Amino acid sequence: MNRNGLRTVFLMTLAAVLFMLVGQVLGGSTGLIIAFVFAMGMNFFSYWKSDKMVLRMYDAQPVDQQSHPELYGMVEELTRRAEIPMPKLYIIPQQQPNAFATGRNPENAAVAFTEGILQALDKDELRGVTAHELAHIKNRDILTQTIVTTVVSALSMLAQFAYFIPMGGNDRGANPLVALIVLITAPIAAMMLQSAISRTREYEADREGAEISGAPHHLASALQRIQKAAEEVPMRVSESAMRSTSHMFPVNPFNGGRFMSLFSTHPDTEDRVKRLMHMEKTGQYLFD
């Protein structure tokens, strides 16, 4: 396991520890159990249905070899290089150049491309982005995000339940002020951890995607082009879709300064380009 993979494991462990510490400080064991069960149930449903839900959010339409032979052929060739099954393909009626992968595992996966990305990128750049998305599928990143989202959701539910259960619970008698501070800061800390994990997965998908395509500079060029377009061409979806799906794209489609960089789900694009160009020159990807 490389350093980026170890960092993901560390951050996921830290998120779980944070959840347990909050439960201990608040001491509301009943509320803790209820929140955790609800969060697990919600994310279990999301894990099995997330692909259909997100594709519906973006009005994605299925395509096949007959309707898009060049796109299908490119994806088919890259899946062979990645050694994963052929995913289902979709087109999103949006002009912003972007794409995402979804599905609970490589056997049940889909890649969706906006109309804008098919028009804005050349074939090599599109190949680089596709390889990046296939790397997410190969690495089962959706499972990783589901686990982390479970922790974040459970912490948010704890905050809501805390209004109805005594601070500190009946079995601890924790300081109410300490419990209140934890109640406010823990969800923020969890969001920061979630963002950190998303960023590490993007670096890993860049590295492995570049290996799949065999051309890191094509992905680097595509990321720069998508980043510029994301600042100029809006993605027209609901606020709920913005909150729940931004991490799925290779470049955050909802930039425009509305989210603090502290909670960004993506690394800085120029940093990613620098690492990819280093890989192009040396064959080695830069990890911190």
C-alpha positions as CSV (number, residue, x, y, z in Angstrom):
1,M,0.0,0.0,0.0
2,N,1.4,3.4,-1.0
3,R,1.6,6.5,1.2
4,N,-1.7,7.8,-0.2
5,G,-3.5,4.6,0.6
6,L,-2.1,4.6,4.2
7,R,-3.2,8.2,4.6
8,T,-6.8,7.2,3.6
9,V,-6.8,4.4,6.1
10,F,-5.5,6.7,8.8
11,L,-8.1,9.4,8.1
12,M,-10.9,6.8,8.0
13,T,-9.7,5.4,11.4
14,L,-9.5,9.0,12.8
15,A,-13.1,9.6,11.6
16,A,-14.3,6.5,13.4
17,V,-12.4,7.4,16.6
18,L,-13.9,10.9,16.4
19,F,-17.4,9.4,16.3
20,M,-16.8,7.2,19.3
21,L,-15.3,10.1,21.3
22,V,-18.3,12.3,20.6
23,G,-20.6,9.5,21.8
24,Q,-18.5,9.1,25.0
25,V,-18.5,12.9,25.7
26,L,-22.1,13.4,25.1
27,G,-22.8,10.1,27.0
28,G,-26.2,9.7,25.4
29,S,-25.9,6.1,24.7
30,T,-29.5,5.7,23.5
31,G,-29.2,8.7,21.1
32,L,-25.8,7.4,19.9
33,I,-27.3,4.0,19.0
34,I,-30.3,5.5,17.3
35,A,-28.2,8.0,15.3
36,F,-25.8,5.3,14.3
37,V,-28.5,2.9,13.2
38,F,-30.3,5.6,11.2
39,A,-27.0,6.6,9.5
40,M,-26.1,3.0,8.7
41,G,-29.5,2.4,7.2
42,M,-29.4,5.6,5.2
43,N,-26.0,4.8,3.8
44,F,-26.8,1.1,3.2
45,F,-29.7,2.2,1.0
46,S,-27.4,4.9,-0.6
47,Y,-24.7,2.3,-1.3
48,W,-27.1,0.0,-3.2
49,K,-29.1,2.7,-4.9
50,S,-26.6,5.6,-5.2
51,D,-25.8,5.0,-8.9
52,K,-29.4,5.3,-9.9
53,M,-30.0,8.2,-7.6
54,V,-27.2,10.3,-8.9
55,L,-27.8,9.5,-12.5
56,R,-31.4,10.6,-12.1
57,M,-30.2,13.8,-10.4
58,Y,-28.4,14.7,-13.6
59,D,-31.0,13.4,-16.0
60,A,-28.3,11.1,-17.4
61,Q,-29.3,9.1,-20.5
62,P,-27.8,5.7,-21.3
63,V,-25.8,5.3,-24.5
64,D,-24.4,2.2,-26.2
65,Q,-22.0,1.1,-29.0
66,Q,-24.5,1.9,-31.7
67,S,-25.3,5.5,-30.6
68,H,-21.7,6.5,-29.6
69,P,-19.3,4.0,-31.2
70,E,-16.1,6.1,-30.7
71,L,-16.8,6.8,-27.0
72,Y,-17.8,3.2,-26.4
73,G,-14.7,1.9,-28.2
74,M,-12.4,4.2,-26.2
75,V,-13.9,3.2,-22.8
76,E,-13.8,-0.5,-23.8
77,E,-10.1,-0.3,-24.6
78,L,-9.3,1.5,-21.4
79,T,-11.3,-1.0,-19.3
80,R,-9.2,-3.8,-20.8
81,R,-6.0,-1.9,-19.7
82,A,-7.5,-1.3,-16.3
83,E,-8.6,-5.0,-16.1
84,I,-12.1,-4.2,-15.0
85,P,-15.5,-5.0,-16.5
86,M,-17.0,-2.6,-19.1
87,P,-19.1,0.0,-17.2
88,K,-22.5,1.3,-18.4
89,L,-22.2,4.6,-20.2
90,Y,-24.4,7.7,-19.9
91,I,-24.6,11.2,-21.3
92,I,-25.6,14.2,-19.1
93,P,-27.4,17.1,-20.8
94,Q,-25.1,19.8,-19.3
95,Q,-22.7,22.1,-21.1
96,Q,-20.0,22.2,-18.4
97,P,-17.2,19.8,-19.4
98,N,-17.1,17.2,-16.6
99,A,-17.7,13.5,-15.9
100,F,-18.1,11.1,-13.0
101,A,-18.1,7.4,-12.2
102,T,-20.7,5.7,-9.9
103,G,-21.6,2.2,-8.8
104,R,-21.0,0.0,-5.8
105,N,-18.3,-2.1,-7.3
106,P,-16.5,-2.7,-10.7
107,E,-19.2,-5.2,-11.7
108,N,-22.0,-2.7,-11.2
109,A,-20.4,0.6,-12.4
110,A,-21.3,3.5,-14.7
111,V,-19.4,6.4,-16.2
112,A,-21.4,9.5,-17.1
113,F,-20.0,12.3,-19.4
114,T,-21.6,15.7,-19.9
115,E,-22.3,16.8,-23.4
116,G,-19.9,19.7,-22.8
117,I,-16.9,17.4,-22.1
118,L,-17.5,15.5,-25.4
119,Q,-17.3,18.8,-27.2
120,A,-14.6,20.7,-25.3
121,L,-11.9,18.0,-24.9
122,D,-9.9,16.4,-27.7
123,K,-9.7,12.6,-27.9
124,D,-6.5,12.3,-25.8
125,E,-7.8,14.6,-23.0
126,L,-11.1,12.7,-22.9
127,R,-9.1,9.5,-22.7
128,G,-7.2,10.8,-19.7
129,V,-10.4,11.8,-17.9
130,T,-12.0,8.5,-18.6
131,A,-9.0,6.6,-17.3
132,H,-9.2,8.7,-14.1
133,E,-12.8,7.7,-13.6
134,L,-12.1,4.0,-14.3
135,A,-9.4,4.3,-11.6
136,H,-12.1,5.4,-9.1
137,I,-14.1,2.3,-10.1
138,K,-11.1,0.0,-9.8
139,N,-10.2,1.3,-6.4
140,R,-13.8,1.0,-5.1
141,D,-13.7,4.7,-4.0
142,I,-17.5,4.8,-3.7
143,L,-17.3,2.3,-0.9
144,T,-14.7,4.4,0.9
145,Q,-16.8,7.5,0.6
146,T,-19.9,5.6,1.8
147,I,-18.1,4.5,5.0
148,V,-16.9,8.1,5.7
149,T,-20.3,9.5,4.9
150,T,-21.8,7.1,7.5
151,V,-19.6,8.7,10.2
152,V,-20.4,12.3,9.1
153,S,-24.1,11.6,8.9
154,A,-24.2,9.9,12.3
155,L,-22.4,12.9,13.9
156,S,-24.9,15.3,12.3
157,M,-27.7,13.1,13.7
158,L,-26.1,13.1,17.1
159,A,-26.2,16.9,17.0
160,Q,-30.0,16.8,16.3
161,F,-30.7,14.1,18.9
162,A,-28.7,16.1,21.5
163,Y,-31.5,18.6,21.6
164,F,-33.9,15.9,22.9
165,I,-31.6,13.9,25.1
166,P,-29.7,15.1,28.2
167,M,-26.2,16.4,27.7
168,G,-23.9,13.8,29.1
169,G,-26.6,11.2,29.4
170,N,-27.6,9.4,32.5
171,D,-24.5,7.3,32.7
172,R,-21.8,10.0,32.5
173,G,-22.9,13.4,33.7
174,A,-20.4,15.2,31.4
175,N,-19.9,18.9,31.7
176,P,-22.8,20.4,29.6
177,L,-20.5,23.2,28.3
178,V,-17.9,20.7,27.1
179,A,-20.7,18.6,25.5
180,L,-22.0,21.7,23.7
181,I,-18.6,22.6,22.4
182,V,-18.1,19.0,21.1
183,L,-21.6,19.1,19.6
184,I,-20.7,22.2,17.5
185,T,-17.1,21.3,16.6
186,A,-17.4,17.5,15.9
187,P,-19.5,17.8,12.7
188,I,-17.1,20.4,11.4
189,A,-14.1,18.2,12.1
190,A,-15.8,15.3,10.5
191,M,-16.5,17.3,7.3
192,M,-12.8,18.3,7.2
193,L,-11.8,14.6,7.5
194,Q,-14.3,13.7,4.7
195,S,-12.8,16.4,2.5
196,A,-9.3,15.2,3.3
197,I,-10.2,11.6,2.3
198,S,-11.8,12.8,-0.9
199,R,-8.6,14.7,-1.8
200,T,-6.4,11.7,-1.2
201,R,-8.6,9.5,-3.4
202,E,-8.3,12.1,-6.2
203,Y,-4.5,12.0,-6.1
204,E,-4.6,8.2,-6.3
205,A,-7.1,8.3,-9.2
206,D,-4.8,10.7,-11.0
207,R,-1.8,8.4,-10.6
208,E,-3.6,5.2,-11.5
209,G,-5.6,6.9,-14.3
210,A,-2.3,8.2,-15.8
211,E,-1.0,4.6,-15.7
212,I,-4.1,3.2,-17.4
213,S,-4.0,5.8,-20.2
214,G,-0.2,5.8,-20.4
215,A,-0.2,9.6,-20.9
216,P,-0.2,11.7,-17.7
217,H,0.1,15.0,-19.6
218,H,-3.3,14.4,-21.3
219,L,-5.0,14.1,-18.0
220,A,-3.1,17.2,-16.8
221,S,-4.3,19.2,-19.8
222,A,-7.9,18.0,-19.3
223,L,-7.9,19.0,-15.7
224,Q,-6.8,22.5,-16.5
225,R,-9.5,22.8,-19.2
226,I,-12.2,21.5,-17.0
227,Q,-11.2,23.8,-14.1
228,K,-11.4,26.8,-16.3
229,A,-14.8,25.8,-17.6
230,A,-16.1,25.1,-14.1
231,E,-15.5,28.7,-13.3
232,E,-17.3,30.0,-16.4
233,V,-20.1,27.5,-17.2
234,P,-22.5,26.6,-14.4
235,M,-23.7,23.1,-13.7
236,R,-27.5,23.5,-13.4
237,V,-28.7,21.1,-10.7
238,S,-30.4,21.3,-7.3
239,E,-28.6,22.5,-4.1
240,S,-28.9,18.9,-2.7
241,A,-27.1,17.5,-5.8
242,M,-24.4,20.1,-5.3
243,R,-23.8,19.1,-1.7
244,S,-23.9,15.4,-2.2
245,T,-22.2,14.9,-5.5
246,S,-19.4,17.4,-5.9
247,H,-16.7,14.9,-4.8
248,M,-17.7,12.5,-7.6
249,F,-16.3,14.7,-10.4
250,P,-12.6,15.0,-11.4
251,V,-12.9,18.8,-10.8
252,N,-15.4,20.3,-8.5
253,P,-18.2,21.5,-10.8
254,F,-19.5,24.0,-8.2
255,N,-16.6,26.3,-7.7
256,G,-17.3,30.0,-7.9
257,G,-16.1,30.7,-4.3
258,R,-19.2,29.2,-2.6
259,F,-17.2,26.7,-0.6
260,M,-14.3,27.3,1.6
261,S,-11.1,25.6,0.5
262,L,-10.9,24.0,3.9
263,F,-13.8,21.8,3.0
264,S,-12.9,21.3,-0.6
265,T,-13.3,17.8,-1.8
266,H,-10.6,18.2,-4.5
267,P,-6.9,19.1,-4.4
268,D,-5.7,22.2,-6.0
269,T,-5.8,21.7,-9.8
270,E,-2.3,23.2,-10.4
271,D,-0.8,20.9,-7.8
272,R,-2.4,17.9,-9.5
273,V,-1.0,19.1,-12.8
274,K,2.5,19.5,-11.3
275,R,2.4,15.9,-10.0
276,L,1.2,14.5,-13.3
277,M,3.8,16.4,-15.3
278,H,6.5,15.1,-12.9
279,M,5.1,11.6,-13.6
280,E,5.3,12.3,-17.3
281,K,9.0,13.2,-17.0
282,T,10.2,10.7,-14.4
283,G,7.7,7.9,-14.4
284,Q,7.1,8.5,-10.6
285,Y,4.0,10.2,-9.1
286,L,4.7,12.7,-6.4
287,F,3.1,12.0,-3.0
288,D,3.5,14.2,0.1
